[in-house]
Amino acid sequence: MKALQELINGFVKRFNRMPSTGGQGHSGQAITVCYARRSGCDLYKISKTGISAALREASPVNKIFGKNVLVLSRELVYYWREKYPPSVQKNLKGIISNDVVELFPMIANPAFHFNVFESRTNYTLVDIWAWESRVVEELGKNFYSNYLIPEDLLFASETAEATIYAEGGNVYAFAHGPKGFIGFRTLTSPLSESGVEVFLRGLGLYRQEIRRINVCGINFMPGGTVMDIPINTIEDDGFPLSLRGLNTVKLSAFKTRTWHSSINTELLFRVALYSMAAYLVSSWLSIKKLDTSLEDIGRETSKVTKKITALAELQDKDISAKLLVALAKKVSEFTPPLDVLEVLTKSLKEGSYVMQLNITNRNADINIVSAEPSGVINKLSTLKEVETVKLVGEPSREGQSYRFRLSIDMRSTISNASSPALIAAPPGPQATVRQGTLNKTSIPAAIINANPNSVGTPVNKASSPSAIFKTNKVF
């Protein structure tokens, strides 16, 4: 455990020494690689033009759409080839998960990757690579990766070859071909011909397929042969040799997380919460404004009522009774909007909505959403304020409710408006009493909407518990 902690501390120190881009990523970057070894980590950028050193941080766009690969060097990975009964790959993963602790007892919390090396009728050979999961978790705090590859799997070639290179005082030998990894062995340093022969014989039947031995970073028999296999010296360019084959590897098999895992979910939840709070505050202010508008209408109605009362009192002074008769007749031709709202309030149950309201003379054209259209029509028909109720068109279903249109003819609140008897009254104290049905509620409300072409628009419910109007316009 102490060695593991020292390894993790080395990663953190190495990352902290890396230069920072201040959050600006590399535009057009094909692959960003974090190459992790025991001594620390190095970042590289791999493109069609080659390999170059990279900076520490990547932009949010690169995290979502870019390819960020974590390569675990040979120093951090343990390898084992195990024989299993014939099985599909999906079942093999579960079997290996149960065996990985026993196969790699030197790892406290092992994570693994596996490839089927060879399948036979009666058995399956599986290559397993395992590493300490805590190391990867610690690296993830400093480098966001969406792919993780053990270094052994980066070696591939068009024909079967062997590659030998030195890293951290060790000499590693890999056999690889068109399908990738064939075999591996750690050789003694300094490299000897006998050591290479032991590695080649350990490949079994695959030894016959090896066509070349690549040597990098080691001065070993340049231009010579081992077991009649020519030796090819590769120039060391200062970058890990395995990264040269990364462009040829299918990364989909090594994907560790999807693009949306890089999104800051906490920030999204905060934005959603703040937006909801702002919406609620805005709705509350709109309702308060609507209530204020209704109060203003009430005050204006009161003023108009006083004026009409004063006009009625003019009968005692014998001032233009015909004018008042004409006024009463004109008023009787229009339905006050507040009377229509009062009728709807009596008729609509909780959960019903008025989507549109148009008032022309004594007719109200209304679009309503309700779960019980027949109940609304029956209730309206029984009200004394309503003369007729007609269903216009056919109801349309909206979820659990229906949307339908009604044409309602309202009764006149002033009877015999053309008769002077409504206005004229014997002189005396009784002249100040209400005459006929001329009162403080119906007449001023009608005066407010006296324009025959005026159109009522839906109003948001502010005070009525039953009728709900969807917009914030007021008559």
Long-range contacts (C-beta under 8 A, 24 or more apart in sequence): 1-108, 4-108, 4-132, 4-134, 4-135, 7-38, 7-132, 7-135, 8-134, 8-135, 8-138, 10-38, 10-39, 10-40, 11-36, 11-40, 11-41, 11-135, 11-138, 11-139, 11-142, 12-138, 12-142, 13-40, 14-39, 14-40, 14-41, 15-40, 15-41, 15-56, 15-142, 15-143, 18-43, 18-55, 18-56, 19-55, 19-56, 20-55, 20-56, 20-57, 21-55, 21-56, 21-57, 22-57, 23-57, 23-59, 24-57, 24-59, 25-57, 25-58, 25-59, 25-60, 25-61, 25-62, 25-66, 26-54, 26-55, 26-58, 26-59, 26-62, 29-54, 29-62, 29-66, 30-67, 31-66, 31-67, 31-68, 31-69, 31-246, 31-247, 32-58, 32-62, 32-66, 32-67, 32-68, 32-69, 33-69, 33-70, 33-71, 33-243, 33-246, 34-68, 34-69, 34-70, 34-71, 34-139, 34-143, 34-145, 35-71, 35-73, 35-240, 35-243, 36-70, 36-71, 36-72, 36-73, 36-76, 36-135, 36-139, 37-73, 37-75, 37-76, 37-167, 37-168, 38-73, 38-75, 38-76, 38-168, 39-168, 41-139, 41-142, 41-143, 42-240, 43-143, 44-239, 44-243, 46-243, 46-246, 46-247, 48-247, 51-237, 51-239, 51-243, 51-244, 56-142, 58-144, 60-262, 63-144, 63-262, 64-259, 64-260, 64-262, 64-263, 65-259, 67-146, 67-147, 67-251, 68-143, 68-144, 68-145, 68-146, 68-147, 69-145, 69-147, 69-148, 69-149, 69-246, 69-251, 69-254, 70-136, 70-139, 70-143, 70-145, 70-147, 70-148, 70-149, 71-149, 71-150, 71-151, 71-154, 71-240, 71-242, 71-243, 71-246, 72-131, 72-136, 72-148, 72-149, 72-150, 72-151, 73-151, 73-167, 73-240, 74-151, 74-152, 74-167, 74-170, 74-172, 75-167, 75-168, 75-170, 76-131, 76-132, 76-135, 77-129, 77-130, 77-131, 77-150, 77-151, 77-152, 78-104, 78-106, 78-107, 78-129, 78-130, 78-131, 79-127, 79-128, 79-129, 79-150, 79-152, 79-184, 80-104, 80-127, 80-128, 80-130, 81-117, 81-125, 81-126, 81-127, 81-128, 82-125, 82-126, 82-128, 83-123, 83-124, 83-125, 83-126, 84-123, 84-124, 84-125, 84-126, 85-122, 85-123, 85-124, 86-119, 86-120, 86-121, 86-122, 86-123, 86-124, 87-124, 89-116, 92-116, 92-124, 92-126, 96-126, 96-128, 100-128, 100-130, 103-128, 103-130, 104-130, 107-131, 107-132, 108-132, 108-134, 109-133, 109-134, 111-136, 113-148, 113-149, 113-150, 113-153, 113-254, 115-153, 115-180, 115-181, 117-181, 127-181, 129-153, 144-262, 145-256, 146-255, 146-256, 146-257, 146-258, 146-259, 146-261, 146-262, 147-251, 147-254, 147-255, 147-256, 148-254, 148-256, 149-246, 149-249, 149-251, 149-254, 151-240, 151-242, 152-181, 152-184, 153-180, 153-181, 153-249, 153-254, 154-242, 154-243, 154-245, 154-246, 154-249, 155-180, 155-181, 155-242, 155-245, 156-180, 156-245, 156-248, 156-249, 159-209, 159-211, 159-212, 160-206, 160-209, 160-210, 160-211, 161-210, 161-211, 161-212, 161-213, 161-214, 162-196, 162-199, 162-200, 162-210, 162-212, 162-213, 162-214, 162-229, 163-213, 163-214, 163-216, 163-241, 164-191, 164-196, 164-213, 164-214, 164-215, 164-216, 164-218, 164-220, 165-215, 165-216, 165-217, 165-218, 165-241, 166-191, 166-217, 166-218, 167-240, 171-195, 171-218, 173-199, 175-199, 175-203, 175-206, 175-210, 177-206, 177-209, 180-249, 182-206, 191-215, 191-218, 191-220, 193-221, 193-226, 196-226, 197-226, 197-227, 200-226, 200-227, 200-229, 216-241, 217-241, 286-460, 286-472, 287-460, 287-462, 289-472, 290-459, 290-460, 290-462, 290-472, 290-474, 291-462, 291-463, 293-474, 294-462, 294-463, 294-474, 297-448, 297-474, 297-475, 300-448, 301-338, 301-444, 301-445, 301-448, 302-444, 304-443, 304-444, 304-447, 304-448, 305-440, 305-443, 305-444, 308-438, 308-440, 308-443, 308-444, 308-447, 309-440, 312-423, 312-431, 312-432, 312-435, 312-438, 313-431, 313-432, 315-423, 315-424, 315-425, 315-431, 316-427, 316-428, 316-431, 321-420, 321-423, 321-424, 322-420, 324-423, 325-417, 325-418, 325-419, 325-420, 325-422, 325-423, 328-414, 328-417, 328-422, 328-423, 328-438, 328-443, 329-414, 329-417, 329-418, 330-450, 331-414, 331-417, 331-442, 331-443, 331-446, 331-447, 331-450, 332-412, 332-413, 332-414, 332-417, 333-361, 333-362, 333-452, 334-361, 334-362, 334-446, 334-449, 334-450, 334-452, 335-359, 335-361, 335-362, 335-363, 335-364, 335-410, 335-446, 335-449, 336-413, 336-441, 336-442, 336-444, 336-445, 336-446, 336-448, 336-449, 337-445, 337-448, 337-449, 337-456, 337-475, 338-441, 338-445, 339-385, 339-410, 339-413, 339-442, 339-445, 340-364, 340-408, 340-410, 340-456, 341-459, 341-464, 341-467, 342-385, 343-380, 343-383, 343-385, 343-386, 343-408, 343-410, 344-466, 344-467, 345-464, 345-466, 345-467, 346-379, 346-383, 346-466, 347-376, 347-379, 347-380, 347-383, 347-466, 347-467, 348-376, 348-466, 348-467, 348-468, 349-375, 349-376, 349-466, 350-465, 350-466, 351-401, 352-376, 352-401, 352-466, 352-467, 352-468, 353-468, 353-469, 353-470, 354-458, 354-467, 354-468, 354-469, 354-470, 355-403, 355-458, 355-470, 356-457, 356-458, 357-456, 357-457, 357-458, 357-459, 357-469, 358-455, 358-456, 359-449, 359-454, 359-455, 359-456, 360-452, 360-453, 361-452, 362-387, 362-409, 362-410, 362-411, 362-412, 363-407, 363-408, 363-409, 363-410, 364-407, 364-408, 364-410, 364-456, 365-392, 365-405, 365-406, 365-407, 365-408, 366-405, 366-406, 366-407, 366-408, 367-403, 367-404, 367-405, 368-403, 368-404, 368-405, 368-406, 369-398, 369-401, 369-402, 369-403, 370-401, 370-402, 370-404, 371-400, 371-401, 371-402, 373-402, 373-404, 376-406, 377-406, 380-406, 380-408, 384-411, 385-410, 385-411, 386-410, 386-411, 387-411, 413-437, 413-442, 413-446, 414-438, 414-442, 414-443, 448-475, 449-475
